[in-house]
Amino acid sequence: MGRLHRLGETLKTAILFDLDGTLIDSTEAILESFHHALATHGEVSVSDDRLITEQIGHPLEVMFSAVGIDENAVQTHIATYKLYYREIACQKTILLPNAREAVEEAAAFARLGIVTTKTGLYSRELMEHFGIMEYFEVLIGREHVENPKPHPEPIFKALEEMKMPLQGSWMIGDTRLDIEASNRAGIESVAVLSGYDNAEQLLTLTDIIKSNALDAVRYIAKRGRK
């Protein structure tokens, strides 16, 4: 448990953060690892534009299947991807502008968790690399659930581990996967424009859209004061 949460265990608000496009930009690491896996197994490369606009944010099994990898070869591609990604992730990932401030401000009034479709082990290593893992009580990654976002299971699991109710809980994320998962879980959410889905796409599921995670946190704080 993070040091700030030991001081604020009675806080009634929980905020769950997505990672890619919400707190971090690991686009370069994802693309390089994806292309490496395809090349290693003799597959035709896929354009970066297609991966960025259609696939990033989805679980790896969905990404590889969507670009035509045979079902029987998907797990082999994923294993190759993960080995390479782990080598380059810290060097080729950055915190998004205002992300650290968002986490710090959120920790002052809420208990925090991470819900991501990335591998949890590597996500934890990234958060430790950036020196902000201590603010989070729980990190739910792809290996921790049977059904990833947009299924609500990752949200339910995070809140269960935090012993927090649905009421008073929020999700901040940059894609429809995050917002749909929140809606299906029955918690409130704030979409952000710092990642992979645009406003038109996000408006299909919510009208609460902010520029970045810091603006989202301040919106939640303001809602809590009403």
MOBELGI-V536025 format. One record per helix or strand. SS is the DSSP state (H for helix, E for strand). FROM is the first residue (numbers start at 1). TO is the last residue. Records with the same first field share a line. If there is no record, write none. Layout:
SS: FROM-TO ; FROM-TO
//
This chain:
H: 3-7 ; 27-40 ; 48-55 ; 60-66 ; 71-88 ; 99-107 ; 120-129 ; 133-135 ; 142-144 ; 153-162 ; 176-185 ; 199-202 ; 213-225
E: 14-17 ; 20-20 ; 24-25 ; 94-95 ; 111-115 ; 136-140 ; 169-173 ; 188-192 ; 209-210
//
